[in-house]
Amino acid sequence: MKIIKLKIVLVLFLLLFVFCAENNIIENSEQLTTTTLENLEEETEHETELYIMLLWHQHQPYYPKDGNGNFTKPWVRLHATKDYLDMVEKVQEFENLRVTFNLTPTLMNQLNELSNGAKDIYWIHTELEGESLTEAERKFLIERFFDINSRIINSYPRYIELRNLRQNPEQWTTQDFIDLQVLFNLGWTDPKYLSSEPLNTIVQKGRNFSEDDKKEILRIHKKLIDEVIPEHLNAYKGNFIELITTPYAHPILPLIHDSDLGKIGDSTSNFPDNTFRFEEDARLHVKKGKDVFYKNFGFYPNGMWPAEGAVAQEILKYFNEEGVSWIATGQNPLEESLDVNIQRWVGGVASKPDLLYRPWNTKLDNGETIPVFFRDNYLSDKMFSYSEKRTDLSIDEFENTILKLREKTSELNFIPVVSIIADGENFWENYSNDGIDFLNGMYSVLTKYDWLKTITPSDYLEIYEDDLETIDNLYPASWFEPNYATWIGESEENQAWDLLYQSRIDFENAKQSGEFTEEQINEAYEYILLAEGSDWFWWYGDDQDSTVDYYFDQSFKDLLGMMYLSLDIDKPNFLIEK
């Protein structure tokens, strides 16, 4: 395509040159011809031929608190110290790199609570002095302070020793417990910060850590947490990133709108006894998501990533009503909407690049449209598997894919945009050096070629929105599957939906009764919304296994229970019975 354009331009130039020479318009024609040709070549060489839209999704569900007000899981803190801050700092090291970051409202709210003094129970168990540990506290440490990737454990000889000693808890000394407390928290800290003082000195000790070492690590953890949201704002202001969010509690929004939508792509499963259909909740999730984002950043996001890329024609109106300019989803909704099967050429390039490598407008009943970006499932999922190879080989594979993309899309009549949308937190520990070397290599590739440009969805639409093709009806599906079967349809999942339905009906009756204060109603509604999050349903059933499914089951029921407690109503038996 570039060669053809250059030939046309050159022919036109030569014709103009002959005309001008014959009419004595040009003096010193030889010098001008040479200079102009060089400029033409340079201009053509720098013409963008391929866009990459890279979106990092960062999310944690809202973990319920224990009776002492401590979060029952540490993952917001530990991904902040290992992933969230470093990820956005890394982008700013590369000139001309544009990346999109999605921070969910439940993640931002918990980061703020931690910044304001809240703690998690792992934090509390780190603060406990080794000499005064109770039997229950010792048991917790041995059971839970190995909740970390084995790759990281293997990088600390002392951590390996403690893992080998795990089967003999009676042999543990006070120093063993202190070392475990330290190593767990070091292991969940990004290598970038471990290589700097004061943490580097602690790392170098290797063993025989002190109570002061623990305090210093937790001090640094608090500092890193405090910087996460401000640093994302700095990167946004520096024009490195676009910032977006997700509907409030990360719900499968189509199922909140109408759980029967799940039957369209899954005709063989049984469904809950009661149809969950609460449009006001779906609408509120979008509004509250925007509001939480505004509270943290001082502006509203242009775009949204619906939780799990779960979309349907029926929910587009909620984004439109709230002024959301674009959304993104997976490849499955596109294939089902267009009734096509997008396979892969050698090198991983989509067999139908003219369909996948572009955003599409989706029509609304009011005549307006919302652009939708569709995730390249193959290239996005490779982020999970690149860790299985040596870093240099993974980078080579990524670069070869980019070159193949250019080759296979060169004849398109538009400049393609390839959407790579991946988890920003949950797989970096599978990489050597926590993925730092891979990210350096990948970002280097993305800023290496003049014909390649990283772009955010809003930037792309500002240039090309008028050129989009239209999808008349967006099929109900997610990034994961061409349906919602991961969240509804199995027996355990259906039971959870029935519990949610009954609790939601009880809340509605309470609201309509007029017997409760506005404060009580708002607090109860908050717990309903949190219970509508996708994460609880993800772990129900046999299709997913967290190894601690009991925790997510209890957390879901605890949230529903808090709804009743907010209204001074005893928790019903269906939330107590096993």
N, C-alpha and C positions, 0 to 999 in steps of 0.2 A: 504493500500500500504506500509506504514511504517513497519507494523508488519511482512509482508511477507519478506521484505528486511532484517529485523533483523534476522528472522529465518534462512534464507539462509546463512547469514554471520556467524551466530553461528554454523551451521552445518559444514561449511567449516573450521571454526576455530577449532572445536573439532577434526575433521579429521587430521588437521595439528598438533594439540597438541598430539594426540595419536602417530603419526609418530615420532615426535620429542622425546617423552618420551621413546619410544621403542629404540631409537638410542642414548639415554643418552645425547641428545642435551640440555635438559632443566634441570636445577637444581632448587630447590625450586618451583616446578610446581604449588603448591596450591596458593601461593601468586601471581604469574604471571597470573594465570587464572582469579583470582578475579579482579585484576587490569585491565586486558585487557577487560574483560566483561564490567566493569564500563565505560571504555573509549569508547567502541563500542556503549553502550547505549547513552552516552553523545553525541557522534558524530551523531548518528541517530536522537536524539532528536532535534539537532540544524539544521537538514537538512531543507532547504527551501521547502515548499510545496505549497505556494501561494504568488504571487506577486500582489501588488496594485500599479497601475500607476495613481497618482492623479495629475490632471492638472487644474490649476486655470487660467481662461481666463479674462484678464483685458483690457477693450476697451472703448473708447469714440470716437464718430465721430468728425470731425473737425468743431467746431462751428464757423460760420462766425462772423466777428467783426462789430461793429457799426461804424458810421462815425468818432468817436473819437478813434478808434483802440482798443476798449474793447470787449472781448469775450461776445457774447450775451447770453450765458448760463454759470453757475458756476460749472458744474458737474465735470470737471477735477480737479479743486481746491478742491472741497468738498469731492470727493471720495479719493483724496490724503490725506486729513486731517483725514478722517474717516476710510479708508479701505486699500489703496495701501501700505502705509508704515507699518502699524501694521501687515498686513497679512504676509509680508516677515520677519518681526522681530519675529513673533510668531513661524515660522518654526524653527528658529535657537535656540529655547529653548529646542528642543527635539533631543537627541542623536540618531543617526541611522535613522533619518527621511529624506527621499529624495522626493522632490516635484518638479513639473514642473510649471513654471510661463510663461504665454504668455502675453507680452506687445505689443500692436499694435503700428505701426508707428505714426498714428495720435494722439494717447495718448502721446507717448514720445515727439513728436514735441510740443504739447501744454504744457506739463510739463516744457520743456525747455524755452518756451516763457514766462511762468509765472515766472520761476526762473530768467529770464533776465529782469523782470520789467513789463510785460504785466499784465493786470487786467481784471476781468469780471465785468459786470454791477451790479451784486449783491455786489461785493467788493466795487465798487464805491458808491453804495447806503448805504453801511455800514459806509463808511468814512464821509458821510454827517452829519453835526452837527444837532442835534435834534431841536435846536432853530431856525434854518434858513431854514427848509424844505419848498419847494414849494408845492402847491396843487398836482401837478403831481407826485412829489416825495413821498408825503404821500400816494397817491393812489397806487403807485408801491409797497411800503413797505407792506401795508395792503393786497394787492393782492398776492404778490409773496413771502413774508417772512414766509408764512405758507406752502411752498413747502418742506415738511418734513413729515416723517412718524408720524402718530398720536400716536404711542407708545412712541415716543421720546417727543412729546409735553406733553403727560400725565405724564411724569416723572418730569416736572417742574411746580409747582403750579402757578407760575406767567405766564407761557406760556399759561396755561389753561384759566386764567383770560383774557388774551389778545385775545385768540380765541373767547371767549364768547362776547367780546367787539367789535368783527370784524363787526358786523351788524350795529353798531352805530359809524361810523367814525367821526362824528361831536363831539363826546365826548372824543376823544383821546387827551391826553396831551403830552407835549414835553417828559416827562419822559416815557410815554407809548411807544413812538417811539424808544427812546434810549434802553429801555428794550427789545423791539422786535428785534432791530438790534443785540444786544448782544446774546439773546437766540437762534436766528436762527443760528448764527455761532458757538455757543457752542454745539447746537444740532447736528451739522454736524462735530463734532470733536470726535475722538475715546475716549471712557471712560478711556483708559490707560493714555492718555495725560491730560485729565480733572482731574485725580486724583493726578497729579504732579503739582508742582509750576512752573510758577505763576498762571496757570489756576485754580487750586483748590481753591485759595482764592477768585477768581471771582465767581466761582460756588457757593461757600458757602454764598456769599452775597444774592443770591436768587432774589433780585430785587433792584431797585434804583441804577442801574449801571451808570457808568460815561463815558464820552468821552474817558478818558484814558484807561478804560477797553476795549473799542472797539479797540483802537490802539494796545493794548497788544495782544489781540486775533489774530488780523491780522498779527502781527509780528510773532507769533507762527505758524500761518498758512503758512506764507512764509518759515519759517524754515523747517517745515515738508515737504513741496513741494520740497525744495532743496535736501532733503535726500532720496527721493523715488528711483531714478535711482541709485545713489551711493550705497544705501543699498542692492538693488538687486544684484549689482555687488559683494559686500562683501559676500553675501550669496552664490553666485555662486563660488567665490574663496574659500570659506569655505567648499565646497562640500556638501552644503545642498540642492541646487536646480539646475535644468537645466533651462536655459533661451531660449525661442524661440520667434517667432513673427508671423505676419500675412501679406499677401500681402498688399501693401501700404495703400490704402484708405479703406480697409475692404470691397472689392467688392464681389458680387456673381460672382466669377471668371468664371464659366461656361457660364453665361449669357453675360459676356463681350466678351468671346471667340465667342459665337454664341447663341443668345437669343432663337433660335429655339430648342435648347436642352431642354428647358422648356416644350416643347410639348410631350416629351417622357413619362414623368410621369403624365402629365395632358392633357388628350385628349379632355376634355369637355369645357375648358375655351376658350374664344377668346384671341387672341394675338395681339400685337401692329401692326399697319399698316406697319411699317418698321422693318426689321430684323436687330438687332444690332449685328454687327460682326466685331470686331476690335482686331485681334490677337496681334498686336503690343502693344495695351493697356494692355491686359492680361499679356503679357510677362513683360512689364515694371512694373506693380504692384508687381510682384514677385521680380524683381531686386531691385526696390526702397525700398521695405520692408526690404530686406537684408542690403541695404546700410544704411538706417536709424538706423537699429540695430547695425551695425558696428560702426557708428559714436558715439553711446551712450556707447557701451560696449567694443570696441576694438577687437572684433572677430566676425565671422559670426556664425549664429545659425545653429545647425545640422538639426533642424526640423521646421515645420510650421504647424499652425492650419489654414487651409483655412477658410475665414470668413464664419460663420454660418455652418461650416463643409460641405460646398457646394463643391462637387467633381463630376468629370466625367472622363471617360477614356481620353477624348480629351485634358484635361488640365494637365495631369501628366507630359507632356513633358516640361512644363514651370518650374516645380520644378527640374526636372532632369537637364535641361540646366544650372540652377543656382547652382547646386551641393547640393541641399537640400537632406538630407539623409533619412528623413522620414516625413510623414504627419499623421494627425489624422482626423477622421470624426465621424459621428454618427452611430448608429446601422442600420438606414434605408438603406444606401447604401450597407451594407453587406447583409441584408436580400434580397434585390432586386437582387444583383449580383449573389447570390447563389440560389435564388428562394426558400427561406425557410421562415418560420414564427417562430420567436423565442418568445415563451410564457414564463410564470413564474411559477416556483414551489412555494409552500408555503415557505415563508421566502425571496422571491424576487430573487432567483437564476434563471438564464436563463435556459430554457429547453434544449438548445443545447450548453452547455458550451464548447464542443470541437470546436465549430465554432466561438463563440463570444469572448472567453477568450484567444485570441491569436492574434498577428498581422499577416497580410497576405501580401505577395508580390503581387504587381501589375505589369503586363508586359507592356513594352513600345515597340513601333515599332522598336526601335534601338536594341532590344534584352536585354536591361538593365531592372532593376526592381526598384521599390520604395516600401518599407514597409509602410503599413498603419495600424494604431491602430484604433479600432472601439469602440466607446463610449458605455458603458452599460447605455442605456437610463433610465431604472428604477432606478438604484442606483444613477445615476447622478442627476436625477430630484428630488430625495428624499431630496437633499440639499435645495430645495425650500420649502419643506413641513415639515422638521424636526422642524421648528420653531413653528409649530402649537401645539406641545406638550411641557410638562415640559422638561427641558434640560436633566435631569437624565434619563427620559424615552426614549428620542431620542437617547441618547448614548447607552442605553441598546439595543434598537432596532438595531442600527448600529452594535454593537458588535455581536448580535445574527445573523445578516446577514452575517458577516464575518465568524462566526463559521459554519453557514450553507453552505457557499461557500466552505470551506475546506472539509466538509463532502461530498458534491455533486460533487466535482472535484477530489476526492482522487483516483479514478480509471483511470484517464486520463494518457496517456502515455507520457505526457509532463507536465512541471510545468506551470500552467495557469497564465496569467496576466490579471487582471480585470482593465479596463480603466474607471476611474471616472473623467469626464470632466465637469466642472461647472463654472458658472459665479463667478468671484472673487470679485464682488463689489455691485451688485444690490439687494441683499436680506438680508444682515446682519442686517439691521435696523428692520427686522421683528422678529429677535431673541431677547431674553432678553440679556442685557449687550452687545449689538451689536455683538453677536455671539462669544464673547471671551470664555465663559464657554463651549460652544459647541465645538469649535475648540480644546480647551484644552482636552476635553474628547475624541474627535475623534482621535486626534494625540496620546493620551495615549493608546488607543486601538490598533492603527497601529504600535506601538512600544512595545507592551506588550508581544507578543508571539514569541518564538524562530523560529517557523515554518512559520511565516509571515514576509514578507519583502516589504517595499516600494521601488519602483524602477522607474527610469526615462526611457523614451523610448530609449535614446542613450545607457544607461547602459544595458538595456535588449538586444538590438540588438548586442552589443559587445559580448555577451555570446551566443546568440541563433540565430543569423541572418541566419546561414547556414541551420537551421532546419525549415524555414518557408514554408508553403504551398502557392500556387499561385492562384490568381484570374485572369482569362484571360481578363475580360472586366468589368471595374468598372462602375456601374450604376449611371446615373446622379440624384443625390438626395442630401439632406441636413440632418443635425442632427434633424431638426424640423419635416420634413415630407419626404415621398419618392418622392419628387418633389421639385420645386421652387415656389410653388403657393403663398407663403407668399409675394413674391417680384414681381411677374408678373402674368397677367391673369385677374385681375379685371380692371374695366374701368379706375379708377384713376391711377392705376399702369401703365397701357398701355399708357395713356396720358403722364405720366412722361418719359417713355422710348422713346416716339416719340419726346418729347422736347429734351431729351439727344441726340437722333440720329441727329436731325436737327442741334443742336449746334456742335456736333462732325463733321458733314459734313462741316459746315461753317468754323470750325477751320482748317480742312484738306485743304479746298480751299485756306484759308489764308496762310497756310504754303507753299503750292505749288506755290503760286503767286510770291513769292520772294520779296514782298513789305514790309516785316516787319523784324525787327532786330531779331537776335537770342535770345536776352533777352526777347523781346515781345512774341516770340513763346514759349519759355520755361515757362514764367509766365502764358500764356493762357492755355498751356497744363496742368499745375499744377491744374488749376481750373476744367478742364475737368475730370481729375483723381479723384479729391475730390468729384465731383458730381456723379461719378460712384460708390461711396460707398453704401453699402447695407442699411444703416440706413434710408435714405430718402424713399426708396421703402417699407421698413418694415411698416412704418406708413401710407402709402397710402392704400385706400380700407377699407372694413368693417371688415377684419379679425383681425386687431390690432387697438387699440385706446390708444393714449398717453394722452388724454384730452387736449392736445395742438397741435393737428395735423396741425393747421394753421402755427405754427412756423416751423415745419419741411418742409412743402410745401414751405414757403417763403425762408427758408435757401437753399433748393435745387435750387430754381430759382435765388437766389442771387449769388450762386456759378457760375451758367451758365452766369448770367449777368456780373460777374467779368471777365469771359473769353473774352467777347466782349469788355469790357472797357480796358482790357490789350492791345487790338489791336486798341484802339481808334475808335471803332465802336459803334454806338448807340445801346443800348439794343433793340432787336427786339420786336415787339408788342406781339408775343406769350409768352413772359416772363413778360409782363406788364398786359395783359388782364386777368381778373378773370375768 
